[in-house]
Amino acid sequence: MKLYAVIMAGGLGTRFWPLSRQTVPKQTLALFSEKTLIQETVDRVHTFIPREQIIIITNQFQIALLRSQLPVLPSENFIVEPYAKNTAPAIALGCLQVVSKNTDAVIVVLPADHLITGAFEKTITAAAQFAYTHESIVTVGVVPSRPETGYGYIYADRVEENFFKVKSFKEKPTLETAKKYLQEGNHYWNAGIFVFRPEVMIAEFKKFLPKMFSLFQEYVDSNAAHLTTLYSVIDAISIDYGIMEKSSLVYMTPAEFSWNDVGSWEEVALLNKKDAYSQFDGLFIDSTNCYVNAKKFVAVVGCSNLIIVDTPDALLVCEQSHAQDVKKVVEKIKGTHKELL
Amino acid sequence: MKLYAVIMAGGLGTRFWPLSRQTVPKQTLALFSEKTLIQETVDRVHTFIPREQIIIITNQFQIALLRSQLPVLPSENFIVEPYAKNTAPAIALGCLQVVSKNTDAVIVVLPADHLITGAFEKTITAAAQFAYTHESIVTVGVVPSRPETGYGYIYADRVEENFFKVKSFKEKPTLETAKKYLQEGNHYWNAGIFVFRPEVMIAEFKKFLPKMFSLFQEYVDSNAAHLTTLYSVIDAISIDYGIMEKSSLVYMTPAEFSWNDVGSWEEVALLNKKDAYSQFDGLFIDSTNCYVNAKKFVAVVGCSNLIIVDTPDALLVCEQSHAQDVKKVVEKIKGTHKELL
């Protein structure tokens, strides 16, 4: 068995504007250390997966920057999707790429831009072993520490020591529902990590997304076909909605690592407070709980709970509880300030 | 009678950091229009005083920028003080400069960096006429509109229609005292504008600052003396403390114009709200009462009562009621960031 990592690196990261842009998405930002999130992600898998078996799926806007940030990876390991069609097509592409190289593989699909610390290798290699021997799809669940309304949940029942049968996936809940999940137990945060043999996933594609898969099959069988032509006709659909919620082969293993999806500047502010990673030169006077990301001197006077992000052509000053509204800024400037996107 | 303007343009303006710097002081900033404060000041007097009679007193740090902002003025009308020695020496220099040119002059001494709108010419020319005929020193008082603790006050009694005899100058009062002044009447804000014949002021220098004046006299009498030598030995003293508070020749006329000394970013924020003069391109989302001064795009999300001032090498984010603490920032970075002063 050979373990492959397929890293989903196509996110837009509009919530990290003005630092994130169309060509500089969240995963290419260094938010917690000198390394960018994608570099941290590759380093994390590279400790137990050889570089030849690490595949990046991205798009035309981000490919140049990702290559430059990841010189360790062979250039043929970067797959460029012509259009954003959500996660199912990306995972289909990853499966086809891996089966063309190896018939005894297990794939771990990973987001490029999460913050993970702890026994990542242990969790993933155990999941891979389980997925390989049980011909199943193993998701990674995070034990909830609070009634979080910003994450999807996995509802699962234990079948053996570290493996649970998934009964259903739950969308982002209301606070009331999230509290109920926390009280009931058996509900885990969906970390967006999936482990499976490509042949198993391909069989599920044939079963649950047959039209999409036949178009992929035609593309693979034809030597002349272009990926752009394929992507112009396939539907945009998530792997969760298209396969995971329908498949009877889905299991879950609890993460033995700490996990954060780094969903907004507010999360970065909270995490940096703990980590004391400072990216700026400046001064606080009578100020509390402010996060600053800047490459120049910043003085903050008499302020609380602010997020201050400075770039050469745009500045954001945002109260922390409004961090989700940074998306609104990006929406609003689409018509007026294309150069800032 | 010829009217001369002597504009005091040597202020440091540390309260307007990071826009104001040692070489770019407050009076050289465009805070309320396309014109800088010194340009507004010169324009204001130039409507009734010829350019040859407008004198700027400044220092070596600011002279280059002031010349470039005021191409209308003859270059010999810029006087450079070698050291900052407060206002009395600057006014002595102005008097000596004017008497060397004209023996039938009246001088109006003006701060370079105040905001004035209304019947300025009317007030000043009437004051000049009074100062000329009564051989007196006329100050301009502003009728208080609130119990302001940030200004000095003039306590005066009416002697004729628009002229009052000054009984005393009061330092910045406590709130309680300021309220009492407002209730009592006869107390006016000291606008820092003085009108007098240079011969009258010179007589008062001889009387109240004889040591300083004799040093000035030696300097004028000697062809070889350097201003630097003179300034290295004279005391630093304000005209208010050195002469105005002691002289029996001091009168006051009420300003027939609106006046603001623009003491901090908070005042700029308040004044801009009224004037709706916007110096930036940006976006407010769920934000109220924020002032932004920047040359790039700024998004303010979920914030209230902030002052945001962006420059290429330094950024200030300050809660409006803490605007006086901007001076503290400048103090604190003196040892660590000389390049930002």
Interface residues (C-beta under 8 A of the other chain):
Chain A: W17 P18 L283 I285 D286 A294 K296 F297 V298 A299 V300 V301 G302 C303 L306 I308 D310 P312 D313 A314 L315 L316 V317 C318 E319 S321 H322 D325 V326 K328 V329 K332 I333 H337 L340
Chain B: W17 P18 L283 I285 D286 C290 A294 K296 F297 V298 A299 V300 V301 G302 C303 L306 I308 D310 P312 D313 A314 L315 L316 V317 C318 E319 S321 H322 D325 V326 K328 V329 K332 I333 H337 L340
